[in-house]
Amino acid sequence: MSNIIHAQNPGQGEVRYLVPIVIEDKKQKFCRFKKFRLLHVDYKNPEFLTQFLNEQGKILPRRITGNSLKFQKKVQVAIKRARQIALLPYETDLLK
């Protein structure tokens, strides 16, 4: 016997779920700097900059934060400056 599903038994190879699969709509990403008309990123505000860091202290990429390229570079420079003057840690365990 082979493992081929025959056309005579169509219900044999079908996958049926007891609960329907939930397909969530993804939230539309947006650049919060353009939306709220923020012109610059201040490196002296570590509470604001922690929004762009994960738990280990790494900078989150654009595809996750939704920032435009221009402001992602400004955020990156601001985080690096804040790290240099010890407002933000370079690496940590459970930052948030």
Secondary structure, DSSP 4 states (H G I P E B T S, - for coil): ---PPPTT-TTSS----SSPPP-PPPPPP--HHHHTT-----TT-HHHHGGGB-TTSPBPPHHHH---HHHHHHHHHHHHHHHHTTSS-SS-S---
